[in-house]
Amino acid sequence: MSTGQGENAYPQKEAVSSFSRFLTRIGGAFLAPDATFKQIIADRISFWEPFLLVLLIIGVQMAVIASFSYRIVAALADSFGSLGGGIGLGFFNAVMIVVFFVAIVCALLVWFIAAGIAHISARYIFRGRGSFVQLFKLYGYSIIPCSLQLLGTVLLGLSWVLFPVFVFLDVVTVFWVMLLATVAVKQNYNIDTGKAFISSFICPMLICLIIAGLSWIWMWLIMNSFSGGFV
């Protein structure tokens, strides 16, 4: 009987230990990213752990935004009566469900593209040694500061007076995520901080600016062609 109880205890201890290590990695990403990312690389953790972490953070944030938006739309529907109720809250719920899944897909795409750009820069421009898959995992942990953005969203939903706090937490989140992404590239490819910063931030920003510039040029050419056609 005692042997059976001991055998049943091992899976529980292992599950608790895995969850404890997961929480330790989350706290370490906040307080000691260098050592934490180095340990994540050494442990070769599963891809599903950062994947579920990203889904959790983005999913909770979108759920909070949807809740606040629902309250606003419901209040408008009550205020305007039949004019606001003509659209129906059911339609709004359907739209928010679509937006929820689109936001998650977009977040996953941004995660993949950002890691891909940083990998190409660090691996092939600065000749670092590291794998894309490992960087992809580390980038999943790099969005942990987005929980501050979630806190700012909750505070904003409680009172519009807290809008400056919301903006402050958003700015802190951007800089903190940028810092963690730099540390992730540095540890994964064993390159210096400057090269890691260029790979994780400068290169993606340049590509975004180039794409934005090409889009503006394309739109300008289309508008000119239409105006010329009307003349």
Secondary structure, DSSP 8 states (H G I E B T S, - for coil): -HHHHHHHHHHHHHHHHHHHHHHHHHHHHHH-HHHHHHHHHHHT--THHHHHHHHHHHHHHHHHHHHHHHHHHHHHHHHHTHHHHTT-HHHHHHHHHHHHHHHHHHHHHHHHHHHHHHHHIIIIIS-----HHHHHHHHHHHTTTHHHHHHHHHHHHH-GGGHHHHHHHHHHHHHHHHHHHHHHHHHHHT--HHHHHIIIIIHHHHHHHHHHHHHHHHHHHHHHHHHHHH-
